[in-house]
Structures are given as C-alpha cells and as structure tokens.
C-alpha cells in the first residue's frame, strides 16, 4: 500500500490556501490519526469518515490510518476537509484511482451523504487562483461554486457515487441510495418590496443629505427626537446606491458565503447589503472575531453597503471606537491566538441618535428630564475621533402637520437613484485613472494637489480651519462633500456655494 493524496482548501479570512492531504495505512493496531493543526471539528472527522465509508459500501482499513494535512503549520478548521481525507485514505488503500489535482470540499454525513459547507465561494476562488480548477463539492454547494470563473465543478450527493466515478468496485457500493427525497429542499422566501424614499413625509433637508451621502459614499450621523424619521431614512439609503460591479459582487458574496449558517448562494449578490445590528451587540459581533480563527462581523457583512447603528449612544464606546480604523482603511485585520484574518469592510456608516436619553431635548426641551451630566455621558460614547470621520452630521426635526400624511408628494427612490448613478459616473470618469471610485476615497494629497481648488473658493473653509472649528481631517471631508455636490449639480469643479453647503451639512447637528 502506498500513500494516497488529495487536495482541499484552508481559509484564513477570505484568503484560501491549498492543503495537500496525505494518507498512509500502517501495519499496526487499528487507529485513526489526523495531523496538521486540526481543530475540534476536524478531529471529529475520524468517526464521520468511518461511518460514511461503511454505509457507502467501502469500509476503511482496520489498520492504523494516518492523515497528514500539509502545510502542517497552517491552522485547519471545520468539517470541509472530510471528503478530501476520505478520498486520500481510499486511494492509499487502493480502492479508487488517483485523484490527480482535484480539490474536494464537503462534509460527510454518517449515512454517506455529502453535506454543504460554508465558504465555498472563496475556497473555490483560491483553488482556481492556485492552479487547481477541478473541484468536487456537495450538490447543494454546486451553484455557488459555479459562480467562480474558470472553475470546473462537479457536484455529488453521496460518497458512493463519487467513489464509483473514481473507479471503486461497484459490486458493494450503495449506489441505490439517493438522499434527495430524505433531504428537504430549502424554500426560497420571497423578499418584500424594498423601502421607498417616497414613504418619508417632509424632511427635505434630510432627503437631500441622504442623496449626497449615496452619491459620494459619505458617512452620516442623524440626530433628532424619536419619530422624526431617522430610521426610515437610513433604511432607504441602500436603495439609492447603484448595483455592485462584478468584482464587488464577488467580494460581497464571498463574505456572505463565510457568514451563512446553511444557505448556499445561487447567484452573485448584486444589491448593496444593509446591516442593522442591535445596540447590545458585542465588539466581536460588529467587528468580527470569536474563538479560534476570527469570523467576519457586521462591519464586513456590510462591505460595499450600509452599516446602520440605530440608537448609537447606546452601544459600548469601545465598540464604536473599533470602527474608526475600518472607516479610514476599508479593511479589518483581526488578530487571534489561532491566526490572523483580514476582511474587507468598505461600508457607509449611518449613525442615529436621540438628542438625550429621554429623547425630549429637541426644540425648547421643556419636557426633558435629563441633567447636563446625563446628556454629556450619553453623547460621550460617540467619541470625537469617531464623529470627526463622519462627513454629514444632520439634525432631523419633527415632521410638521403640513408634510405628514401626503403620500406621493415626494420623489421616489428610482428618481433619486438615477441622479446618484449619474454623479457616480462623473466620479469614475474623473478618478478612474487614479484607481479610485468615489469622492469619499480621495486622499488629502490629491485634494490639495491635482484637485486643488482656488483660495477664493475655499475661503470660508480656510477660515473655519484657522479658528479651530474644523480639524485637518474635517477640512478634507468637507472638500469631498463639495465635490459630490458639484457632481450632483453637473459641474466640473465645486463653487463657493458648494463649499458652504458642504460645511453646513457637516455642522448642522452641532448647530442644532
């Protein structure tokens, strides 16, 4: 008996690494050993593999089986290595022919069924990039695996059928077992109608701010009394954003593939995602983490979309401050003892907050029962460095009776989204040669270099910086807002009025 080999993929974040699985059958007492830094779920594969092979008609050898996962220094986790280990063991025993350079990605059931696993899309992408285009997956994962260009994917329901195709003796194989009837199909739940901007009564200034935010991918803070429409506005921001391009859609679908509990994608995610975690969420839930190798959090699941934090001052301050780094870099690098994982996190942050803990400090605030200390403590959870990274800071007033209850009087999402798309196109034409997509990504050196505006245009902005009203970061963010306003107005460069409007959008909440 020789050494059997097969291949699989180990994921660290969205990065995948080819793992060579070696199997050897010794001449000693029965045992099954897995080497190569396996986690608990992978160590349990020994019993799953034995039962699955037995029930498929190809029982494993009763001698010592040693499976080695190379590179040994790379942490391996999860049940996705089950099939690769099984095929290597069967090859070592001479039960099947060579598996060549085929990558196997599936979990095994005790009855010999191939079960789907998470992270199929990034795993197949890594295999193709490493020069291993031939991939075998469980049938439910096949549609998702086929989304990767250049992949030659085959899907199977049972180990017996796969072993038969690799030359196993059909005499004893359980080829008559078809788990399709015993496995209920996932029913696709139809999505309800998307929230429309025309549902928001009044709030002309807030609607305009939302349009500017969508056009330039700017972050937003909405403050105001309860019931003013802050949540309604935030929920309608994703509808204003353009569809994701192929590369963006592949990134978002890969993250959702890692995050999903059971679902397997059948098509690329084309609409920007919307994440709305509860204010009791922990730092690991928002940023990502967990025991062992870190998993993506809400910030990464909102990549290329919107992360909405309602009742923002109710979040722990350390959770909010943890967002400061991805707001600048668009990436989250999470370090744990078991390894380091990097996830993309280029999202639009939308914060919503009441004026005080009781929510009645708006206007004259005569009914407010909060002390000044309570208000400072309430808003103190949103630190200055975090708010300095938020481009638009707007106070949302209560809806007046004149504006309330008049459906159809406001522009709908389709109309506003069309203007946003035109503004995004102007940004691509201006910034494409620099490798940038939106105004929010323009670095300060370009704003003060190639895109520098004349002093007469930035006079009011320069005065604000001189008086200490704005930080250097805030100065750049106002300039980015001004460029977005110019794009919405079909102007080649911002005018002085654009600078004034941008400064007003940034300071509106403070003025209120």
NUPA-322114 format. One line per field, with one value per residue (C-alpha): x, y, z. Coordinates in steps of 0.1 Angstrom, whole numbers, padded with zeros to 4 digits. Layout:
N
X X,...;
Y Y,...;
Z Z,...;
This chain:
512
X 0000,0013,0005,-0028,-0031,-0059,-0064,-0086,-0086,-0080,-0095,-0079,-0104,-0112,-0077,-0076,-0046,-0043,-0039,-0024,-0038,-0016,-0029,-0009,-0021,0003,0007,-0001,-0032,-0064,-0062,-0070,-0047,-0051,-0020,-0016,-0031,-0067,-0094,-0120,-0145,-0118,-0106,-0142,-0139,-0124,-0158,-0177,-0154,-0155,-0193,-0198,-0174,-0190,-0225,-0214,-0201,-0163,-0153,-0119,-0089,-0088,-0051,-0036,-0046,-0026,-0038,-0014,-0026,0002,0014,0014,0019,-0013,-0043,-0072,-0107,-0142,-0157,-0149,-0118,-0139,-0142,-0105,-0093,-0117,-0105,-0068,-0075,-0094,-0065,-0040,-0060,-0062,-0100,-0100,-0077,-0056,-0074,-0048,-0051,-0088,-0099,-0125,-0147,-0176,-0187,-0197,-0229,-0229,-0251,-0225,-0243,-0222,-0233,-0226,-0201,-0197,-0171,-0174,-0171,-0138,-0124,-0131,-0117,-0085,-0083,-0086,-0060,-0036,-0040,-0065,-0096,-0111,-0133,-0157,-0184,-0217,-0246,-0262,-0229,-0226,-0245,-0223,-0191,-0200,-0200,-0162,-0149,-0126,-0137,-0146,-0171,-0188,-0215,-0223,-0249,-0233,-0198,-0207,-0215,-0182,-0162,-0178,-0167,-0132,-0130,-0143,-0157,-0195,-0204,-0205,-0212,-0245,-0254,-0291,-0292,-0305,-0308,-0327,-0361,-0349,-0334,-0360,-0353,-0347,-0376,-0368,-0386,-0398,-0385,-0410,-0410,-0379,-0384,-0391,-0379,-0414,-0426,-0408,-0430,-0413,-0377,-0364,-0331,-0326,-0336,-0311,-0284,-0292,-0288,-0254,-0243,-0253,-0237,-0203,-0204,-0202,-0209,-0239,-0250,-0287,-0298,-0333,-0363,-0379,-0403,-0387,-0379,-0342,-0346,-0368,-0342,-0314,-0333,-0338,-0302,-0293,-0320,-0302,-0269,-0260,-0258,-0225,-0200,-0187,-0156,-0176,-0204,-0178,-0163,-0197,-0209,-0177,-0182,-0218,-0207,-0185,-0212,-0241,-0253,-0267,-0275,-0256,-0257,-0271,-0262,-0239,-0252,-0258,-0276,-0256,-0261,-0277,-0267,-0286,-0272,-0289,-0272,-0265,-0241,-0206,-0173,-0169,-0204,-0197,-0160,-0156,-0138,-0148,-0128,-0101,-0098,-0118,-0150,-0165,-0188,-0215,-0189,-0176,-0210,-0219,-0190,-0200,-0232,-0246,-0239,-0267,-0262,-0296,-0295,-0258,-0251,-0265,-0236,-0205,-0179,-0152,-0175,-0180,-0143,-0134,-0150,-0125,-0098,-0120,-0136,-0102,-0087,-0118,-0103,-0104,-0074,-0083,-0056,-0063,-0040,-0050,-0042,-0049,-0077,-0083,-0118,-0128,-0150,-0156,-0191,-0211,-0217,-0251,-0255,-0288,-0291,-0318,-0309,-0307,-0315,-0352,-0354,-0373,-0345,-0353,-0367,-0371,-0367,-0392,-0403,-0367,-0358,-0322,-0294,-0265,-0243,-0266,-0265,-0227,-0224,-0249,-0232,-0198,-0200,-0196,-0160,-0147,-0123,-0152,-0175,-0146,-0147,-0185,-0189,-0226,-0239,-0275,-0302,-0336,-0366,-0401,-0424,-0449,-0486,-0484,-0460,-0475,-0499,-0494,-0482,-0469,-0458,-0421,-0396,-0394,-0362,-0359,-0358,-0332,-0311,-0309,-0292,-0269,-0259,-0251,-0230,-0211,-0204,-0188,-0166,-0155,-0145,-0126,-0110,-0107,-0071,-0062,-0077,-0105,-0143,-0160,-0152,-0151,-0119,-0099,-0069,-0059,-0028,-0050,-0074,-0045,-0027,-0042,-0078,-0068,-0094,-0085,-0082,-0113,-0134,-0122,-0120,-0148,-0133,-0099,-0113,-0130,-0097,-0079,-0105,-0102,-0138,-0125,-0097,-0074,-0094,-0126,-0112,-0106,-0140,-0158,-0139,-0150,-0186,-0182,-0170,-0201,-0224,-0207,-0212,-0249,-0251,-0232,-0204,-0167,-0155,-0170,-0180,-0180,-0217,-0208,-0182,-0208,-0234,-0208,-0198,-0234,-0241,-0211,-0221,-0258,-0261,-0238,-0257,-0290;
Y 0000,0035,0070,0084,0121,0146,0184,0208,0245,0261,0296,0324,0352,0355,0342,0305,0282,0248,0220,0187,0157,0127,0093,0063,0029,0013,-0023,-0017,-0019,0000,0037,0069,0099,0134,0156,0192,0215,0203,0219,0200,0198,0184,0159,0146,0138,0104,0090,0107,0092,0057,0056,0073,0048,0018,0029,0036,0001,0009,0004,0017,-0005,-0019,-0010,0023,0053,0084,0116,0145,0179,0200,0226,0214,0249,0263,0260,0239,0241,0229,0199,0208,0185,0154,0145,0152,0130,0102,0102,0102,0072,0053,0060,0047,0015,0011,0013,0042,0055,0087,0119,0139,0176,0176,0197,0182,0204,0188,0175,0138,0126,0092,0078,0087,0118,0148,0179,0215,0237,0275,0295,0276,0307,0320,0284,0277,0311,0303,0269,0283,0310,0284,0264,0237,0243,0208,0210,0185,0198,0187,0191,0220,0239,0234,0266,0288,0271,0276,0314,0313,0319,0291,0265,0230,0220,0186,0182,0149,0138,0106,0093,0061,0078,0098,0067,0049,0077,0073,0036,0019,-0016,-0011,-0045,-0034,0003,0017,0032,0028,0052,0086,0111,0136,0126,0125,0159,0187,0214,0249,0271,0305,0331,0359,0394,0421,0454,0475,0506,0536,0571,0585,0569,0596,0626,0660,0661,0679,0687,0651,0636,0659,0648,0612,0618,0634,0606,0580,0599,0602,0572,0595,0586,0601,0610,0617,0632,0642,0634,0600,0595,0621,0595,0588,0550,0553,0575,0551,0520,0537,0546,0511,0516,0548,0530,0516,0478,0462,0456,0420,0423,0440,0414,0386,0401,0406,0371,0356,0373,0362,0326,0326,0341,0320,0292,0269,0289,0284,0313,0306,0340,0369,0395,0425,0449,0467,0449,0465,0456,0468,0452,0457,0481,0452,0437,0430,0441,0406,0407,0441,0439,0401,0376,0346,0317,0302,0319,0351,0352,0383,0406,0430,0456,0431,0418,0455,0457,0478,0486,0503,0496,0513,0517,0529,0544,0548,0562,0530,0510,0504,0531,0505,0490,0524,0533,0500,0513,0541,0521,0504,0538,0550,0519,0499,0467,0448,0428,0407,0390,0360,0334,0308,0332,0365,0371,0401,0410,0439,0465,0494,0503,0535,0542,0556,0566,0576,0592,0609,0644,0630,0597,0606,0620,0652,0677,0688,0723,0742,0709,0719,0683,0669,0654,0647,0666,0682,0654,0627,0643,0646,0610,0599,0616,0609,0573,0587,0599,0630,0610,0588,0618,0635,0607,0612,0635,0645,0654,0664,0673,0659,0679,0666,0662,0691,0685,0701,0675,0645,0621,0632,0601,0606,0642,0633,0619,0582,0561,0554,0591,0599,0568,0579,0612,0592,0570,0600,0615,0582,0581,0615,0604,0573,0594,0619,0594,0562,0568,0571,0538,0555,0550,0577,0611,0596,0577,0607,0612,0646,0649,0648,0673,0697,0687,0677,0686,0717,0745,0782,0801,0823,0792,0777,0810,0801,0766,0780,0804,0775,0756,0787,0793,0756,0748,0721,0696,0688,0656,0676,0700,0672,0657,0690,0692,0657,0667,0697,0676,0654,0684,0696,0661,0662,0697,0686,0710,0703,0718,0729,0766,0786,0777,0740,0746,0765,0737,0710,0729,0733,0695,0687,0712,0710,0687,0708,0740,0723;
Z 0000,-0009,0002,-0010,-0018,-0024,-0020,-0002,0008,0042,0047,0068,0064,0027,0018,0008,0008,-0009,0015,0004,0023,0026,0039,0049,0061,0085,0097,0134,0155,0143,0149,0130,0135,0118,0118,0108,0134,0132,0153,0173,0144,0121,0147,0149,0112,0120,0132,0105,0078,0092,0094,0060,0043,0060,0049,0014,0009,0010,0047,0057,0065,0100,0103,0115,0093,0094,0076,0073,0062,0046,0053,0089,0104,0088,0112,0097,0110,0101,0085,0049,0049,0055,0018,0010,0038,0028,-0008,0003,0026,-0001,-0026,-0001,0003,-0035,-0035,-0060,-0087,-0084,-0076,-0095,-0088,-0078,-0048,-0025,-0004,0015,0049,0053,0069,0088,0060,0033,0022,0011,0030,0021,0040,0044,0025,-0008,-0030,-0015,-0013,-0050,-0059,-0040,-0057,-0092,-0085,-0072,-0105,-0092,-0114,-0108,-0077,-0062,-0038,-0023,-0047,-0026,-0030,-0067,-0078,-0056,-0067,-0103,-0098,-0099,-0135,-0147,-0122,-0134,-0107,-0101,-0075,-0058,-0033,-0019,-0013,-0031,-0063,-0061,-0054,-0083,-0107,-0093,-0101,-0069,-0074,-0079,-0065,-0029,-0033,-0020,-0054,-0049,-0020,-0031,-0003,-0024,-0010,0026,0024,0024,-0001,0011,0001,-0012,0008,-0015,-0005,0003,-0015,-0009,0012,-0010,-0003,-0011,0021,0041,0046,0045,0057,0026,0041,0053,0020,0002,0027,0020,-0017,-0012,0010,-0016,-0044,-0027,-0003,0027,0063,0081,0116,0121,0154,0163,0185,0184,0155,0133,0106,0112,0109,0078,0061,0069,0057,0023,0017,0002,-0024,-0037,-0042,-0076,-0082,-0074,-0102,-0109,-0087,-0058,-0061,-0059,-0027,-0010,-0020,-0006,0027,0029,0020,0050,0073,0062,0085,0059,0028,-0004,-0030,-0064,-0078,-0070,-0046,-0068,-0043,-0016,0017,0048,0083,0113,0145,0179,0203,0226,0200,0212,0196,0181,0166,0150,0141,0139,0159,0181,0194,0173,0139,0137,0116,0098,0118,0108,0096,0070,0061,0052,0028,-0002,0015,0047,0084,0103,0141,0155,0190,0185,0220,0235,0220,0242,0235,0227,0200,0183,0186,0170,0138,0134,0117,0090,0083,0071,0056,0044,0058,0091,0103,0133,0154,0175,0190,0164,0135,0117,0093,0071,0059,0036,0053,0030,0042,0046,0083,0093,0130,0145,0179,0201,0215,0250,0269,0273,0237,0246,0245,0209,0203,0236,0255,0283,0289,0291,0324,0317,0335,0316,0331,0317,0282,0282,0293,0266,0237,0252,0240,0204,0207,0189,0167,0155,0148,0130,0105,0098,0068,0072,0106,0104,0129,0118,0131,0138,0108,0106,0101,0067,0055,0073,0056,0020,0001,-0034,-0028,-0026,-0051,-0051,-0048,-0086,-0094,-0068,-0076,-0112,-0101,-0078,-0106,-0129,-0101,-0095,-0133,-0132,-0103,-0121,-0151,-0130,-0106,-0126,-0137,-0100,-0091,-0071,-0074,-0052,-0037,-0002,-0012,-0024,-0002,0011,-0010,-0041,-0027,-0021,-0053,-0085,-0074,-0055,-0055,-0058,-0025,-0033,-0034,-0001,0018,0042,0048,0054,0080,0098,0099,0112,0140,0151,0141,0118,0121,0092,0086,0088,0062,0037,0044,0036,0004,-0006,0002,-0020,-0049,-0045,-0045,-0077,-0093,-0085,-0100,-0132,-0125,-0133,-0101,-0068,-0064,-0032,-0027,-0027,0000,0021,0017,0025,0056,0066,0062,0084,0112,0111,0141,0162,0153,0164;
